[in-house]
Amino acid sequence: MIRDKRANQPENSDVTIGRNPVMELIKTGKEIEKIYVQRGEREGSITKIVAMARNKGIVVEETDKKRLDYLSNGIPHQGIAALSCPVEYCSVEDILEEAKIRNEKPLIVVCDEIEDPHNLGAIIRSADGAGAHGVIIGKRRNAPITQTVVKSSAGAVSYIKIAKVSNIASVLDELKEKGLWIFAADMTGTDYKKVNFDCGCVLVVGNEGSGISRLVKDKCDELVSIPMRGGVESLNVSVATAIILYEMSSKQK
């Protein structure tokens, strides 16, 4: 199995390249973040690999040869590369159980389409620092947990539970049924200092550019915002997450 772990590896993740190596990786059952397939490659073993991946719920994304060349650092990739996860995911139930073990009201962060790995890492670091019980990310349109995320989190990925789910909207419904209140970070929301956070809290944060997706926002109970007193309209998503999370944590009794 060919694995390139050189320091300049763009994703700083376990990258497996080549058709047979990727096929064998799938067979091992190891957590795979994503499989990249060169656009137009749908012949021979590639078709079989894609079918195997989708059968196991692994995200398959078409990309161009330039990106695959970048991922493989010039090693022949045969039109395919797989990113393996450097951490072990848990279930949403595991996160709720962590709150019970600590005898605390649940405090959970949900990342809706956070695409920048540095932002994701910073969010995970803040979640751990604020005492959150876990972070939930989506399988699609979300940065995978790579070594870039691990480094940006300052190692917090090893201390906080992280769940990866197929449908964030459905998970929010499940959390509401369990009595948690769903808050969404949004510029149009109520000043976060005026919100009652003395409850089981879920903080949903959205994409760096477009914010929280409409479907996910519709599932939220309340929108909260951070007043801006300068010339810019909003804060970086990871900074905003940290500010609101620490307020939530301080208000839970």
C-alpha positions as CSV (number, residue, x, y, z in Angstrom):
1,M,0.0,0.0,0.0
2,I,1.5,3.3,-1.0
3,R,1.3,6.1,1.5
4,D,3.0,9.4,1.1
5,K,3.6,11.2,4.4
6,R,6.1,13.7,3.4
7,A,6.1,17.1,5.2
8,N,4.7,18.9,2.2
9,Q,1.7,16.6,1.8
10,P,-1.1,19.1,1.0
11,E,-3.8,17.6,3.1
12,N,-1.3,16.4,5.8
13,S,-3.4,13.3,6.0
14,D,-3.0,9.6,5.3
15,V,-3.2,9.6,1.6
16,T,-3.5,6.2,-0.3
17,I,-3.1,6.3,-4.0
18,G,-3.5,3.8,-6.8
19,R,-6.3,1.5,-7.7
20,N,-5.3,-1.7,-5.9
21,P,-4.1,0.2,-2.7
22,V,-7.4,2.1,-2.5
23,M,-9.4,-1.1,-3.0
24,E,-7.5,-2.9,-0.3
25,L,-7.9,0.1,2.1
26,I,-11.7,-0.1,1.6
27,K,-11.6,-3.8,2.4
28,T,-9.8,-3.2,5.7
29,G,-12.8,-1.3,7.1
30,K,-10.6,1.6,8.2
31,E,-12.4,5.0,8.4
32,I,-12.0,6.8,5.1
33,E,-12.8,10.5,4.9
34,K,-13.2,10.8,1.1
35,I,-12.1,9.1,-2.1
36,Y,-11.1,11.4,-5.0
37,V,-11.6,10.0,-8.6
38,Q,-10.3,11.8,-11.6
39,R,-13.1,13.3,-13.7
40,G,-14.0,11.0,-16.6
41,E,-12.4,7.9,-15.0
42,R,-15.1,5.3,-14.9
43,E,-13.5,2.3,-16.5
44,G,-12.3,-1.1,-15.2
45,S,-11.4,-1.3,-11.5
46,I,-12.4,2.4,-10.9
47,T,-16.0,1.5,-11.4
48,K,-15.7,-1.4,-8.9
49,I,-13.9,0.8,-6.4
50,V,-16.6,3.5,-6.6
51,A,-19.3,0.9,-6.1
52,M,-17.6,-0.5,-3.1
53,A,-17.1,2.9,-1.6
54,R,-20.7,4.0,-2.0
55,N,-21.9,0.7,-0.6
56,K,-20.0,1.5,2.6
57,G,-21.2,5.1,2.7
58,I,-17.8,6.6,1.8
59,V,-18.0,10.0,0.0
60,V,-16.7,9.8,-3.6
61,E,-15.8,13.1,-5.3
62,E,-14.8,13.7,-8.8
63,T,-11.8,16.0,-9.3
64,D,-9.3,17.0,-11.9
65,K,-5.9,15.5,-12.5
66,K,-4.1,18.6,-11.1
67,R,-5.6,18.0,-7.6
68,L,-4.7,14.3,-7.7
69,D,-1.2,15.2,-8.7
70,Y,-1.1,17.6,-5.8
71,L,-2.4,15.0,-3.3
72,S,0.1,12.4,-4.5
73,N,3.1,14.6,-4.7
74,G,3.8,13.5,-8.2
75,I,3.6,9.7,-7.5
76,P,1.5,7.9,-10.2
77,H,-2.0,7.8,-8.8
78,Q,-3.9,5.9,-11.6
79,G,-6.8,8.5,-11.3
80,I,-7.7,7.8,-7.6
81,A,-6.7,8.8,-4.1
82,A,-8.2,8.1,-0.7
83,L,-7.9,10.2,2.5
84,S,-7.9,8.2,5.8
85,C,-9.1,9.7,9.1
86,P,-6.4,10.2,11.8
87,V,-9.0,10.1,14.6
88,E,-11.7,7.7,15.6
89,Y,-15.3,9.0,15.3
90,C,-18.0,8.4,17.9
91,S,-21.8,8.4,17.7
92,V,-24.1,11.2,18.7
93,E,-25.2,9.0,21.5
94,D,-21.6,8.8,22.8
95,I,-21.6,12.6,23.0
96,L,-24.8,12.7,25.0
97,E,-23.4,10.0,27.2
98,E,-20.3,12.1,27.9
99,A,-22.6,14.8,29.3
100,K,-24.3,12.3,31.6
101,I,-21.0,10.9,32.8
102,R,-19.8,14.5,33.7
103,N,-23.3,15.2,35.2
104,E,-23.6,18.3,33.0
105,K,-26.2,19.7,30.6
106,P,-25.2,18.8,27.1
107,L,-23.1,21.4,25.2
108,I,-22.6,20.4,21.5
109,V,-21.2,22.1,18.5
110,V,-22.6,21.3,15.0
111,C,-20.6,22.3,12.0
112,D,-22.7,22.8,8.9
113,E,-20.5,22.9,5.8
114,I,-17.3,24.2,7.4
115,E,-14.9,23.8,4.5
116,D,-11.6,25.3,5.8
117,P,-9.6,22.7,7.8
118,H,-8.0,25.5,9.8
119,N,-11.4,26.8,10.9
120,L,-12.6,23.3,11.7
121,G,-9.5,22.7,13.8
122,A,-9.9,26.0,15.6
123,I,-13.6,25.3,16.3
124,I,-12.7,21.9,17.8
125,R,-10.0,23.5,20.0
126,S,-12.6,26.1,21.3
127,A,-15.2,23.4,21.9
128,D,-12.7,21.5,24.0
129,G,-11.6,24.6,25.9
130,A,-15.2,25.6,26.6
131,G,-16.0,22.2,28.0
132,A,-18.3,21.1,25.2
133,H,-19.1,17.4,25.2
134,G,-18.7,16.9,21.4
135,V,-18.6,18.2,17.9
136,I,-20.8,17.0,15.1
137,I,-19.7,17.4,11.4
138,G,-21.4,16.3,8.2
139,K,-20.1,13.7,5.8
140,R,-20.5,15.9,2.8
141,R,-19.5,19.5,2.0
142,N,-17.4,19.6,5.2
143,A,-13.7,19.6,5.7
144,P,-12.5,16.1,6.6
145,I,-10.5,15.5,9.7
146,T,-7.0,15.6,8.4
147,Q,-3.6,16.3,10.1
148,T,-4.2,20.0,9.2
149,V,-7.3,19.9,11.3
150,V,-5.4,18.0,14.1
151,K,-2.7,20.6,14.1
152,S,-5.1,23.6,14.0
153,S,-6.9,22.1,16.9
154,A,-3.7,22.0,18.9
155,G,-4.4,18.3,19.5
156,A,-7.9,18.9,20.9
157,V,-9.2,16.2,18.5
158,S,-7.7,13.7,20.9
159,Y,-9.7,15.0,23.9
160,I,-13.2,15.8,22.5
161,K,-15.7,13.4,21.0
162,I,-16.3,14.0,17.3
163,A,-19.3,12.5,15.4
164,K,-19.6,12.4,11.6
165,V,-23.2,12.2,10.3
166,S,-24.9,11.8,7.0
167,N,-27.8,14.2,7.7
168,I,-27.3,17.2,10.0
169,A,-31.0,18.3,9.8
170,S,-32.2,14.8,11.0
171,V,-29.7,14.8,13.9
172,L,-31.0,18.2,15.0
173,D,-34.5,16.8,15.1
174,E,-33.2,13.9,17.2
175,L,-31.5,16.2,19.6
176,K,-34.6,18.4,20.0
177,E,-36.6,15.3,20.8
178,K,-34.1,14.7,23.7
179,G,-34.8,18.1,25.1
180,L,-31.9,20.1,23.8
181,W,-32.3,23.6,22.5
182,I,-30.8,24.4,19.0
183,F,-29.1,27.7,18.6
184,A,-27.8,28.9,15.3
185,A,-25.0,31.5,15.0
186,D,-26.4,34.1,12.5
187,M,-25.9,37.8,11.9
188,T,-29.7,38.4,12.1
189,G,-30.1,36.7,15.5
190,T,-30.6,38.0,19.0
191,D,-27.6,39.5,20.8
192,Y,-26.0,36.4,22.4
193,K,-25.6,38.2,25.7
194,K,-29.4,38.5,26.0
195,V,-30.1,34.8,25.4
196,N,-30.8,32.3,28.1
197,F,-28.4,29.4,27.7
198,D,-29.3,27.6,30.9
199,C,-30.3,24.4,29.1
200,G,-28.9,21.6,27.1
201,C,-27.4,23.6,24.2
202,V,-26.5,22.9,20.6
203,L,-24.6,25.6,18.7
204,V,-24.8,25.3,14.9
205,V,-22.2,27.2,12.9
206,G,-22.2,27.5,9.2
207,N,-20.2,27.9,6.0
208,E,-17.5,30.6,5.9
209,G,-19.2,32.3,3.0
210,S,-22.9,31.4,2.8
211,G,-23.5,30.7,6.5
212,I,-25.9,28.0,7.7
213,S,-27.9,26.2,5.0
214,R,-31.6,27.0,4.8
215,L,-32.7,23.4,5.7
216,V,-30.5,23.3,8.8
217,K,-31.4,26.8,9.9
218,D,-35.1,25.9,9.7
219,K,-34.5,23.2,12.3
220,C,-33.0,25.6,14.8
221,D,-35.0,27.0,17.7
222,E,-33.2,30.4,18.0
223,L,-30.8,32.5,16.1
224,V,-28.0,34.3,18.1
225,S,-25.5,36.9,17.0
226,I,-22.5,38.8,18.1
227,P,-22.9,42.7,17.9
228,M,-20.3,44.2,15.6
229,R,-19.1,47.7,16.5
230,G,-16.5,48.2,13.8
231,G,-16.5,48.4,10.0
232,V,-16.7,44.6,9.2
233,E,-20.0,42.8,9.3
234,S,-19.0,39.6,10.9
235,L,-16.2,37.6,12.7
236,N,-14.4,34.5,11.4
237,V,-16.6,31.5,12.1
238,S,-14.1,29.9,14.5
239,V,-13.8,33.2,16.5
240,A,-17.5,33.6,16.7
241,T,-17.9,30.0,17.8
242,A,-15.5,30.5,20.6
243,I,-17.2,33.6,21.9
244,I,-20.7,32.1,21.9
245,L,-19.5,28.8,23.3
246,Y,-17.8,30.3,26.3
247,E,-21.0,32.3,27.0
248,M,-23.1,29.2,26.8
249,S,-20.7,27.3,29.1
250,S,-20.8,30.1,31.7
251,K,-24.6,30.3,31.7
252,Q,-25.3,26.6,32.1
253,K,-26.0,25.8,35.8
